[in-house]
Amino acid sequence: MTLLENKKIAIIGGGPAGLMLARLLQIENGDVSVYERDADREVRVQGATLDLHEGTGLKALKRAGLLDEFYKHHRPVASKMRLTDGKLNIAFDDHNFATITAETRPEIDRAPLRDILLNSLKPGTVVWNSHFVSMEKEKSGWRVHFKNGTNIYADLVIAADGANSKVRPYLSDIKPVYSGITLIEGNIYNAEKYTPNLFAFAKGGKVMAFDDEQFIGYGTKGDGSIMFVVNFKTPEEWLSKSGIDFANREQVLEWFKTAFPAWSDEWHEFFTNEGVHFIPRPQYYFPFDQTWETQECLTMIGDAAHRMPPYAGEGANVALRDAFELAENLTGNQFQDLKTAIAHFEKEMVVRGAQATKDTLENSERMFSKTGLEQMLAFFNQVKEAHNV
Ligand SMILES: Cc1cc2nc3c(=O)[nH]c(=O)nc-3n(C[C@H](O)[C@H](O)[C@H](O)COP(=O)(O)OP(=O)(O)OC[C@H]3O[C@@H](n4cnc5c(N)ncnc54)[C@H](O)[C@@H]3O)c2cc1C
């Protein structure tokens, strides 16, 4: 722990990356606080069910001593996949098999994952309602300012504030590249009531539908909600020029009917129910060869460092890996000073982030091609064969 001796560490952002890092540093007696913009821990957690991978997400949980907790809350049925075309004709159905194709990558909803991480931290570690706005150099660290008017001093700041990080510009001015794909995320609580047909169709698992170079994916969650994503190729300016009011579901439905002409009316249930909330998300990634000058009192992890489209299911996994690699670099004995430890971490992280970004962009090519469904079908059949199911 010598590098962090008497150092105050401020992690900005309490997503998977920030909370995991806090846990791992606390295990080594680090003096760490997490500053999170959410008002409190009860604020509804939206977002996808996550599948965690060997070597990244699962390894992080193991190092954090939280693997047993994870397996108490993971949801095997969430891995069950139905692959369809735009008219919900089923091409592949995991529900036909006793073994789940992707169970090697166990799934957990975000809310229980966040709870597991929060419950593992010392009381008071997360300072809620702390929306980072700016910081300036002070002594050998930073004076950090939040929207609520408060400020703190930290010797080491770690940006874990996600894809639109406000801390990242203090390290790098490299701008993200638009991937050519925009997605509309929709969240529906009490989905059985609001979208009974699509809810029943998923059978508690996931549905991935491909048609006409477009993709809709959705999954049901343990709290009875559905998250869906409507993904399509479009120019970067589409969102600003579309004029769609995403709080107005009639407008979103009208757009969907025009933009997804090959898709059947069954999908309209997602747009016509009064429980739905939409979030448009143009998909960006950082250049593969990004570099920045290492600082001794600032670094970044997770989406802040390597945002990417979600088509390989890697984002949260590499974010969790960043957490354990950084913790190891900071608390092990292999480096003489903080700057060298951070430089070593950043060099490897950029390579890992770039590899995951390449994977997701390659998957995008497949998923948004004319033969998206066939290619995904071949992929799942291969996995089945490999598992001898
Ligand atoms: C639709 C969709 C589906 C996805 N599916 C998957 C998947 O299946 N598998 C997978 O591995 N990944 C998936 N991802 C990617 C995954 O969500 C991210 O890679 C992951 O959440 C990154 O973790 P993080 O902790 O770096 O950032 P985040 O999860 O974004 O957490 C950042 C935290 O910082 C807080 N914050 C933001 N700004 C500030 C501020 N100014 N001050 C203080 N706090 C702030 C936020 O409130 C949040 O709590 C998906 C993403 C999307 C959009």
The ligand as an SDF file (V2000), in Angstrom:
LIG
                    3D

 53 58  0  0  0  0  0  0  0  0999 V2000
  -27.8290   -0.0750  -24.1920 C   0  0  0  0  0  0  0  0  0  0  0  0
  -26.5430   -0.5660  -23.5990 C   0  0  0  0  0  0  0  0  0  0  0  0
  -26.3300   -1.9230  -23.4310 C   0  0  0  0  0  0  0  0  0  0  0  0
  -25.1350   -2.3900  -22.8800 C   0  0  0  0  0  0  0  0  0  0  0  0
  -24.9490   -3.7340  -22.7190 N   0  0  0  0  0  0  0  0  0  0  0  0
  -23.7950   -4.1810  -22.1690 C   0  0  0  0  0  0  0  0  0  0  0  0
  -23.5840   -5.5900  -21.9500 C   0  0  0  0  0  0  0  0  0  0  0  0
  -24.4490   -6.4190  -22.2310 O   0  0  0  0  0  0  0  0  0  0  0  0
  -22.4010   -5.9880  -21.4060 N   0  0  0  0  0  0  0  0  0  0  0  0
  -21.4250   -5.1000  -21.0800 C   0  0  0  0  0  0  0  0  0  0  0  0
  -20.3580   -5.5190  -20.5890 O   0  0  0  0  0  0  0  0  0  0  0  0
  -21.5930   -3.7790  -21.2650 N   0  0  0  0  0  0  0  0  0  0  0  0
  -22.7470   -3.2950  -21.7980 C   0  0  0  0  0  0  0  0  0  0  0  0
  -22.9270   -1.9550  -21.9900 N   0  0  0  0  0  0  0  0  0  0  0  0
  -21.8120   -1.0570  -21.6560 C   0  0  0  0  0  0  0  0  0  0  0  0
  -21.7700   -0.7960  -20.1760 C   0  0  0  0  0  0  0  0  0  0  0  0
  -22.9900   -0.2620  -19.7550 O   0  0  0  0  0  0  0  0  0  0  0  0
  -20.6560    0.1820  -19.8500 C   0  0  0  0  0  0  0  0  0  0  0  0
  -19.4870   -0.1540  -20.5380 O   0  0  0  0  0  0  0  0  0  0  0  0
  -20.3640    0.1960  -18.3560 C   0  0  0  0  0  0  0  0  0  0  0  0
  -21.5100    0.5890  -17.6290 O   0  0  0  0  0  0  0  0  0  0  0  0
  -19.2100    1.1180  -18.0530 C   0  0  0  0  0  0  0  0  0  0  0  0
  -19.0470    1.2370  -16.6670 O   0  0  0  0  0  0  0  0  0  0  0  0
  -18.4660    2.5760  -16.0430 P   0  0  0  0  0  0  0  0  0  0  0  0
  -18.4890    2.3530  -14.5770 O   0  0  0  0  0  0  0  0  0  0  0  0
  -17.2070    2.9400  -16.7230 O   0  0  0  0  0  0  0  0  0  0  0  0
  -19.5130    3.7120  -16.4740 O   0  0  0  0  0  0  0  0  0  0  0  0
  -21.0480    3.8780  -16.1240 P   0  0  0  0  0  0  0  0  0  0  0  0
  -21.7160    2.5880  -15.9220 O   0  0  0  0  0  0  0  0  0  0  0  0
  -21.6000    4.7920  -17.1510 O   0  0  0  0  0  0  0  0  0  0  0  0
  -21.0260    4.6180  -14.7110 O   0  0  0  0  0  0  0  0  0  0  0  0
  -20.6600    5.9620  -14.6030 C   0  0  0  0  0  0  0  0  0  0  0  0
  -21.1970    6.5070  -13.2900 C   0  0  0  0  0  0  0  0  0  0  0  0
  -20.7340    7.8400  -13.1510 O   0  0  0  0  0  0  0  0  0  0  0  0
  -21.8090    8.6890  -12.7740 C   0  0  0  0  0  0  0  0  0  0  0  0
  -21.5300   10.0160  -13.3190 N   0  0  0  0  0  0  0  0  0  0  0  0
  -21.5980   10.4240  -14.5990 C   0  0  0  0  0  0  0  0  0  0  0  0
  -21.2450   11.7080  -14.7030 N   0  0  0  0  0  0  0  0  0  0  0  0
  -20.9140   12.1210  -13.4610 C   0  0  0  0  0  0  0  0  0  0  0  0
  -20.4420   13.3520  -12.9270 C   0  0  0  0  0  0  0  0  0  0  0  0
  -20.2520   14.4380  -13.7090 N   0  0  0  0  0  0  0  0  0  0  0  0
  -20.1990   13.4350  -11.5930 N   0  0  0  0  0  0  0  0  0  0  0  0
  -20.3880   12.3260  -10.7860 C   0  0  0  0  0  0  0  0  0  0  0  0
  -20.8360   11.1480  -11.2380 N   0  0  0  0  0  0  0  0  0  0  0  0
  -21.0890   11.0410  -12.5670 C   0  0  0  0  0  0  0  0  0  0  0  0
  -23.0450    8.0290  -13.3800 C   0  0  0  0  0  0  0  0  0  0  0  0
  -24.2340    8.4160  -12.7000 O   0  0  0  0  0  0  0  0  0  0  0  0
  -22.7180    6.5530  -13.2150 C   0  0  0  0  0  0  0  0  0  0  0  0
  -23.1520    6.0440  -11.9810 O   0  0  0  0  0  0  0  0  0  0  0  0
  -24.1300   -1.4730  -22.5170 C   0  0  0  0  0  0  0  0  0  0  0  0
  -24.3420   -0.1000  -22.6850 C   0  0  0  0  0  0  0  0  0  0  0  0
  -25.5390    0.3500  -23.2110 C   0  0  0  0  0  0  0  0  0  0  0  0
  -25.7610    1.8390  -23.4070 C   0  0  0  0  0  0  0  0  0  0  0  0
  1  2  1  0
  2  3  1  0
  2 52  2  0
  3  4  2  0
  4  5  1  0
  4 50  1  0
  5  6  2  0
  6  7  1  0
  6 13  1  0
  7  8  2  0
  7  9  1  0
  9 10  1  0
 10 11  2  0
 10 12  1  0
 12 13  2  0
 13 14  1  0
 14 15  1  0
 14 50  1  0
 15 16  1  0
 16 17  1  0
 16 18  1  0
 18 19  1  0
 18 20  1  0
 20 21  1  0
 20 22  1  0
 22 23  1  0
 23 24  1  0
 24 25  2  0
 24 26  1  0
 24 27  1  0
 27 28  1  0
 28 29  2  0
 28 30  1  0
 28 31  1  0
 31 32  1  0
 32 33  1  0
 33 34  1  0
 33 48  1  0
 34 35  1  0
 35 36  1  0
 35 46  1  0
 36 37  1  0
 36 45  1  0
 37 38  2  0
 38 39  1  0
 39 40  1  0
 39 45  2  0
 40 41  1  0
 40 42  2  0
 42 43  1  0
 43 44  2  0
 44 45  1  0
 46 47  1  0
 46 48  1  0
 48 49  1  0
 50 51  2  0
 51 52  1  0
 52 53  1  0
M  END
$$$$
